[in-house]
Amino acid sequence: MGFMEFHPSQIPIIKTFEISDEKAASESVLEMINSGFESQKGGYMVLMPKQEKLAKRIGFTITTEINYMLRKKGQERNLRFWTYHHDEKRYAIVLISGKVFEELGF
Protein backbone atom coordinates (compact mmCIF):
# COMPACT_ATOMS: atom_id res chain seq x y z
CA MET A 1 0.00 0.00 0.00
CA GLY A 2 1.38 3.37 -0.99
CA PHE A 3 0.61 6.76 0.36
CA MET A 4 0.70 10.11 -1.34
CA GLU A 5 3.42 12.38 -0.11
CA PHE A 6 2.25 15.75 1.14
CA HIS A 7 2.95 18.82 -1.01
CA PRO A 8 2.09 22.36 0.14
CA SER A 9 0.08 22.92 -3.06
CA GLN A 10 -2.56 20.63 -1.47
CA ILE A 11 -3.36 23.26 1.18
CA PRO A 12 -6.45 25.34 0.36
CA ILE A 13 -5.23 28.91 -0.28
CA ILE A 14 -7.25 31.80 1.11
CA LYS A 15 -5.23 34.53 -0.55
CA THR A 16 -2.15 34.79 -2.74
CA PHE A 17 0.24 37.72 -2.37
CA GLU A 18 2.64 38.79 -5.16
CA ILE A 19 5.61 40.22 -3.26
CA SER A 20 8.51 42.04 -4.89
CA ASP A 21 10.24 43.63 -1.87
CA GLU A 22 10.46 43.62 1.92
CA LYS A 23 8.00 46.53 2.34
CA ALA A 24 5.32 44.58 0.46
CA ALA A 25 6.20 41.53 2.60
CA SER A 26 5.47 43.50 5.79
CA GLU A 27 2.17 44.76 4.37
CA SER A 28 1.09 41.22 3.47
CA VAL A 29 1.85 40.03 7.02
CA LEU A 30 -0.42 42.72 8.45
CA GLU A 31 -3.23 41.58 6.20
CA MET A 32 -2.70 37.90 7.10
CA ILE A 33 -2.73 38.62 10.84
CA ASN A 34 -5.63 41.07 10.72
CA SER A 35 -7.77 38.59 8.78
CA GLY A 36 -7.43 36.08 11.64
CA PHE A 37 -4.46 33.83 10.88
CA GLU A 38 -5.64 31.02 13.20
CA SER A 39 -9.34 31.23 12.33
CA GLN A 40 -8.98 30.60 8.59
CA LYS A 41 -9.73 27.29 6.91
CA GLY A 42 -6.61 27.33 4.80
CA GLY A 43 -3.29 29.04 4.25
CA TYR A 44 -1.67 31.89 2.41
CA MET A 45 0.63 31.79 -0.58
CA VAL A 46 3.38 34.31 -1.17
CA LEU A 47 4.88 34.46 -4.64
CA MET A 48 8.25 36.19 -4.96
CA PRO A 49 10.87 36.71 -7.66
CA LYS A 50 13.29 33.88 -8.24
CA GLN A 51 16.25 35.96 -7.05
CA GLU A 52 17.77 34.00 -4.22
CA LYS A 53 19.02 36.82 -1.96
CA LEU A 54 15.82 38.85 -2.34
CA ALA A 55 13.63 35.76 -1.84
CA LYS A 56 15.53 34.85 1.35
CA ARG A 57 15.04 38.39 2.72
CA ILE A 58 11.33 38.35 1.85
CA GLY A 59 10.87 34.90 3.42
CA PHE A 60 12.76 35.91 6.56
CA THR A 61 10.72 39.13 6.85
CA ILE A 62 7.41 37.29 6.51
CA THR A 63 8.12 34.45 8.95
CA THR A 64 9.73 36.73 11.55
CA GLU A 65 6.96 39.33 11.40
CA ILE A 66 4.15 36.74 11.54
CA ASN A 67 5.68 35.25 14.70
CA TYR A 68 6.17 38.73 16.20
CA MET A 69 2.59 39.84 15.39
CA LEU A 70 1.07 36.61 16.74
CA ARG A 71 3.04 37.03 19.97
CA LYS A 72 2.00 40.69 20.21
CA LYS A 73 -1.68 39.69 19.84
CA GLY A 74 -1.30 36.89 22.40
CA GLN A 75 -2.01 34.20 19.80
CA GLU A 76 -0.27 30.87 19.49
CA ARG A 77 2.91 31.07 17.38
CA ASN A 78 2.43 27.74 15.68
CA LEU A 79 3.44 28.60 12.13
CA ARG A 80 3.98 25.97 9.44
CA PHE A 81 5.51 27.01 6.12
CA TRP A 82 7.10 25.54 3.02
CA THR A 83 9.16 27.21 0.32
CA TYR A 84 9.36 25.73 -3.16
CA HIS A 85 9.88 26.53 -6.85
CA HIS A 86 6.47 27.71 -8.09
CA ASP A 87 7.38 28.26 -11.73
CA GLU A 88 10.30 29.44 -13.87
CA LYS A 89 10.17 32.99 -12.52
CA ARG A 90 8.94 32.66 -8.94
CA TYR A 91 9.43 30.93 -5.62
CA ALA A 92 6.41 30.34 -3.41
CA ILE A 93 5.97 30.17 0.34
CA VAL A 94 2.81 28.56 1.69
CA LEU A 95 2.05 29.60 5.28
CA ILE A 96 -0.60 28.17 7.58
CA SER A 97 -1.36 28.00 11.28
CA GLY A 98 -0.25 24.64 12.70
CA LYS A 99 -3.66 24.32 14.33
CA VAL A 100 -5.49 24.87 11.01
CA PHE A 101 -3.08 22.46 9.27
CA GLU A 102 -4.06 19.71 11.74
CA GLU A 103 -7.78 20.57 11.50
CA LEU A 104 -7.57 20.08 7.73
CA GLY A 105 -6.27 16.56 8.36
CA PHE A 106 -2.71 16.84 7.07
C-alpha positions in Angstrom: 0.0 0.0 0.0 1.4 3.4 -1.0 0.6 6.8 0.4 0.7 10.1 -1.3 3.4 12.4 -0.1 2.2 15.8 1.1 3.0 18.8 -1.0 2.1 22.4 0.1 0.1 22.9 -3.1 -2.6 20.6 -1.5 -3.4 23.3 1.2 -6.4 25.3 0.4 -5.2 28.9 -0.3 -7.3 31.8 1.1 -5.2 34.5 -0.5 -2.1 34.8 -2.7 0.2 37.7 -2.4 2.6 38.8 -5.2 5.6 40.2 -3.3 8.5 42.0 -4.9 10.2 43.6 -1.9 10.5 43.6 1.9 8.0 46.5 2.3 5.3 44.6 0.5 6.2 41.5 2.6 5.5 43.5 5.8 2.2 44.8 4.4 1.1 41.2 3.5 1.9 40.0 7.0 -0.4 42.7 8.5 -3.2 41.6 6.2 -2.7 37.9 7.1 -2.7 38.6 10.8 -5.6 41.1 10.7 -7.8 38.6 8.8 -7.4 36.1 11.6 -4.5 33.8 10.9 -5.6 31.0 13.2 -9.3 31.2 12.3 -9.0 30.6 8.6 -9.7 27.3 6.9 -6.6 27.3 4.8 -3.3 29.0 4.3 -1.7 31.9 2.4 0.6 31.8 -0.6 3.4 34.3 -1.2 4.9 34.5 -4.6 8.2 36.2 -5.0 10.9 36.7 -7.7 13.3 33.9 -8.2 16.2 36.0 -7.1 17.8 34.0 -4.2 19.0 36.8 -2.0 15.8 38.8 -2.3 13.6 35.8 -1.8 15.5 34.8 1.3 15.0 38.4 2.7 11.3 38.3 1.9 10.9 34.9 3.4 12.8 35.9 6.6 10.7 39.1 6.8 7.4 37.3 6.5 8.1 34.4 8.9 9.7 36.7 11.5 7.0 39.3 11.4 4.1 36.7 11.5 5.7 35.3 14.7 6.2 38.7 16.2 2.6 39.8 15.4 1.1 36.6 16.7 3.0 37.0 20.0 2.0 40.7 20.2 -1.7 39.7 19.8 -1.3 36.9 22.4 -2.0 34.2 19.8 -0.3 30.9 19.5 2.9 31.1 17.4 2.4 27.7 15.7 3.4 28.6 12.1 4.0 26.0 9.4 5.5 27.0 6.1 7.1 25.5 3.0 9.2 27.2 0.3 9.4 25.7 -3.2 9.9 26.5 -6.9 6.5 27.7 -8.1 7.4 28.3 -11.7 10.3 29.4 -13.9 10.2 33.0 -12.5 8.9 32.7 -8.9 9.4 30.9 -5.6 6.4 30.3 -3.4 6.0 30.2 0.3 2.8 28.6 1.7 2.0 29.6 5.3 -0.6 28.2 7.6 -1.4 28.0 11.3 -0.2 24.6 12.7 -3.7 24.3 14.3 -5.5 24.9 11.0 -3.1 22.5 9.3 -4.1 19.7 11.7 -7.8 20.6 11.5 -7.6 20.1 7.7 -6.3 16.6 8.4 -2.7 16.8 7.1 
